[in-house]
């Protein structure tokens, strides 16, 4: 294998997407993430009001 071929193989391996096998996001996890996002939005609104 030439140096060029090795570089092409390495760069291809780095850009390959990670497999999603075994990754399961349950609806409960989604709810938790959405709750956290909502809490952060409310916190930011309070902070921005307090700075006026």
N, C-alpha and C positions, 0 to 999 in steps of 0.2 A: 504494500500500500504506500502510495506517495504521500509526501507531507501535505499536498493540496487535498488529497482524498481524506486524510485524517482530519484536517481542519473542517472540511465540509461535513463530515460525520459528527464531529464535536458540536458544531454550530447547530446542526439539525437536532441533535439530542437536547440541546439547551432550549430550543424554541418549541419543542414538543409539549403539548398541553399535558397537565398532570391527569392521570386517570381518576375518574370519579367513582370508581367501584368502592362500595362500603361507605360512601358518604350519603347519609340519610338525614335530611332536615325535616323533622316532624312538625306538624302544625303547631304544637305547643311551643317549640323553639321559635317559630315564626312569630307567634303571639308575644313571646317575651321580647324579641327584638323590636317589634312594633311598639310595645309599651315603653321600652327604653327610649326609642326615638321620640315618642310623644312626650315623655317626661323631659327630655333634653330640650325640645322645642319650647315647652312651657317655661323651663328654667331660663332659657335665652330671652324669652319675651319679658320675664320679670326683671332680668338683669338690664335689658335695654331700656325698660321703663324707668328703672331706678337711676340710670345714668343721665336722664334728661334734666 
